[in-house]
Amino acid sequence: MADVTVVRYSFEGEKFEILVKPDPALDYKLGKKKDISSVLVSEEIYTDSGKGTKPSTEKLLAAFKTEDKIEVAQIMFEKGDLNLTTDQRRKMVDQKRKQIIEYIAKTFVDPKTHLPHPPLRIEQAMKDGRVSIEPQKSVEEQVKDIVEKLRSIIALKSENLQLEITIPAQYASQSYSVLKSVGSLKKEEWQNNGSLKAILEIPAAARPNVIDRLGSITKGSATVEVMK
């Protein structure tokens, strides 16, 4: 049925399934919905939902340390796999691809120019390399293998820079919160006149964004120099 899908979970060779409503289930999996009861088609736990077979109490306790069906369902959502509809999978893959491209653009640079590759170039390289995206895996879980595949198509180097930054007093407080959010502050010196001198370590690809943000806050009055 189109209005029912399955969450599957395996433990030491034993398989468990629950029937759920596709869109509410995806919202719950993504943390957008908190009430699991509204997601379940029923509270029944199956070993094979198609055949209607159910696990024994002993198997439930061995796998979940509880026989409370709501608690079991919560564990299955957390550790198991939600069977996505075709439309859900397409949308999630598109969203995850955008996140991965953004991550690579912010974290890796072209070693020749020390500048990030444009997102469109990274996207095209992913198409050329026939990179597959797992919609239910995090960016961090996938990006290492993806970057290795892309390196045969475009040059990618993970590189950190240290920036020596000076912020005038009237912009120092606002700029400080930005510095903390975009990189690692290696040194900070608050001057008697209220200005801030800092050494900030960032991924090399993030340099244009950092300069733009500081320039916007300080109206171009901040100084940013790359340390050798």
C-alpha positions in Angstrom: 0.0 0.0 0.0 1.2 3.5 -0.8 0.4 4.8 2.6 2.5 2.2 4.4 6.2 1.5 4.5 8.6 -0.4 6.7 11.4 0.2 9.2 13.8 -2.7 9.3 16.4 -3.6 12.0 18.7 -6.6 12.4 20.3 -7.9 15.5 22.7 -10.9 15.5 21.0 -12.4 12.5 17.4 -11.7 13.7 15.3 -9.4 11.6 12.6 -7.1 13.0 10.1 -4.9 11.1 7.4 -2.3 12.0 4.8 -0.7 9.7 4.8 3.1 9.5 3.2 6.0 7.6 5.8 7.1 5.0 5.8 11.0 5.4 5.3 11.1 9.2 7.9 8.4 9.6 10.4 10.4 7.6 9.7 13.5 9.7 10.2 11.4 12.8 13.5 10.0 11.5 14.7 13.6 10.7 13.7 14.8 14.1 10.9 17.0 12.8 8.2 14.9 14.6 8.4 13.8 18.3 5.3 11.6 18.8 6.2 8.1 17.5 2.6 6.9 18.1 1.3 9.1 15.3 3.9 7.5 13.0 3.1 3.9 13.5 0.5 2.0 11.5 0.2 -0.3 14.4 2.4 -1.2 17.5 3.0 -4.7 16.3 6.6 -5.9 15.9 7.2 -8.4 13.1 10.0 -10.6 11.9 8.3 -10.5 8.4 5.5 -8.0 8.0 4.6 -9.4 4.7 3.9 -12.8 6.2 2.6 -11.4 9.5 5.2 -13.4 11.5 6.1 -12.0 14.9 9.2 -12.5 17.2 9.0 -14.3 20.5 9.3 -12.3 23.8 12.7 -13.9 24.3 14.0 -12.5 20.9 12.6 -9.1 21.7 14.4 -9.0 25.0 17.6 -10.2 23.5 17.6 -7.6 20.9 16.1 -4.6 22.7 16.3 -5.3 26.4 12.6 -4.5 26.6 9.3 -5.9 25.3 7.6 -2.5 25.4 6.5 -2.1 21.8 6.8 1.7 21.8 10.4 1.6 23.2 11.2 -1.1 20.6 9.9 1.1 17.8 12.0 4.0 19.0 15.1 1.9 19.0 14.3 0.6 15.5 14.0 4.1 14.2 17.2 5.1 15.8 19.3 2.2 14.7 17.4 0.7 11.8 16.6 1.6 8.2 13.5 3.4 7.0 12.3 2.1 3.6 11.9 5.3 1.7 9.3 5.9 -1.1 10.8 6.7 -4.5 9.9 10.4 -4.1 11.3 10.6 -0.6 14.5 9.0 -1.7 14.9 11.3 -4.6 14.3 14.4 -2.5 16.7 13.2 0.3 19.4 12.3 -2.2 19.2 15.8 -3.8 19.3 17.4 -0.4 22.3 15.3 0.8 24.1 15.9 -2.5 23.8 19.7 -1.9 25.1 19.3 1.7 28.1 17.2 0.5 29.0 19.7 -2.3 28.8 22.6 0.2 31.0 20.7 2.7 33.7 19.9 0.0 33.6 23.5 -1.2 34.2 24.8 2.3 36.8 22.2 3.3 38.9 21.5 0.2 40.8 23.6 -2.2 42.5 23.4 -5.6 46.1 22.9 -4.6 47.3 25.0 -7.6 45.3 28.1 -6.6 44.6 27.4 -2.9 41.0 28.4 -3.7 37.9 26.4 -3.4 36.4 24.8 -6.5 33.0 26.3 -7.5 30.1 24.2 -6.4 29.0 23.5 -10.0 32.5 22.1 -10.8 32.2 19.7 -7.8 28.7 18.7 -8.8 29.8 18.0 -12.4 32.8 15.9 -11.0 30.3 13.9 -8.9 28.2 13.2 -12.0 31.3 12.3 -14.1 32.5 10.0 -11.3 29.0 8.5 -10.9 29.2 9.1 -7.2 26.3 7.5 -5.3 24.7 9.3 -2.3 23.3 7.5 0.7 20.3 9.6 1.9 20.2 8.2 5.4 24.0 8.5 6.1 25.5 11.7 7.4 27.8 13.9 5.3 30.7 13.0 7.5 30.1 9.3 7.0 30.3 9.6 3.2 32.5 12.5 2.3 35.9 10.7 2.7 35.1 8.0 0.1 33.5 10.6 -2.2 36.5 12.9 -2.1 38.8 9.9 -2.9 36.6 9.2 -6.0 36.6 12.9 -7.0 40.4 13.2 -6.8 40.8 11.3 -10.1 38.7 14.1 -11.8 39.5 17.3 -9.9 42.4 18.1 -7.6 41.4 18.4 -4.0 43.5 19.2 -1.0 42.4 19.7 2.6 44.4 22.7 3.8 44.2 25.0 6.8 45.3 28.6 7.0 46.1 30.8 9.9 44.9 34.4 9.5 46.2 37.4 11.4 43.2 39.6 12.0 42.8 43.1 13.5 39.3 44.4 14.3 38.7 48.1 15.2 37.1 48.6 18.7 33.6 49.5 17.6 33.3 46.2 15.6 35.3 43.9 17.9 32.5 42.4 20.0 30.3 41.5 17.0 33.3 40.2 15.0 34.5 38.1 17.8 31.4 35.9 17.8 31.8 35.4 14.0 35.5 34.4 14.5 34.5 31.8 17.1 31.9 30.3 14.7 34.0 30.0 11.6 37.3 28.6 12.8 39.6 28.0 15.7 41.0 31.0 17.6 44.6 30.3 18.3 45.3 33.6 19.9 43.4 36.7 20.9 44.6 40.0 22.3 42.3 42.7 23.4 44.0 46.0 23.1 43.7 48.9 25.6 41.7 50.9 23.0 39.2 48.0 22.7 40.4 46.7 19.3 41.0 43.0 18.8 44.0 41.2 17.4 43.5 37.5 16.7 45.0 34.5 15.0 42.3 32.4 13.4 42.8 28.9 11.9 40.3 28.0 9.2 40.0 25.6 6.2 41.6 27.3 3.3 38.4 27.1 1.3 36.6 29.2 3.9 38.9 32.2 3.5 36.7 34.2 1.0 33.6 33.7 3.2 35.5 34.8 6.3 36.9 37.9 4.6 33.4 38.8 3.2 31.7 38.4 6.6 34.3 40.5 8.4 34.3 43.1 5.7 30.5 43.4 6.0 30.5 43.8 9.8 33.5 46.2 9.9 32.6 48.1 6.7 36.0 47.1 5.3 38.0 48.4 8.2 39.3 45.0 9.4 42.7 43.8 8.3 43.2 40.1 7.4 46.5 38.7 6.4 47.5 35.1 5.7 50.4 34.0 8.0 53.3 32.3 6.3 
